[in-house]
């Protein structure tokens, strides 16, 4: 299981992570987040809080989206980026680098 897939697995247990490319998985997460934004915005806020995504980064990215970029895609990238950062820090700590 790749680090990317592990990160996705920590973000949502509602995703089907079986044998898909990273692009497909990212698209699935983006779609899931877009639906959740429309259905239950508080759940999105809770996910961002639980995953420790910087509120400042979220506000900056949502304020300046790329043309045609949806909020779910922006949040998906931020969630994956944050989880990969945490995985790197844990590995460094485990290896005594900190």
Secondary structure, 3 states (H helix, E strand, C coil): CCHHHHHHHHHCCCCCCCCCCHHHHHHHHHHHHHHHHHHCHHHHHHHHHHCCCCHHHHHHHHHCCCCCCCHHHHHHHHHHHHHHHHHHHHHHHHCCCC
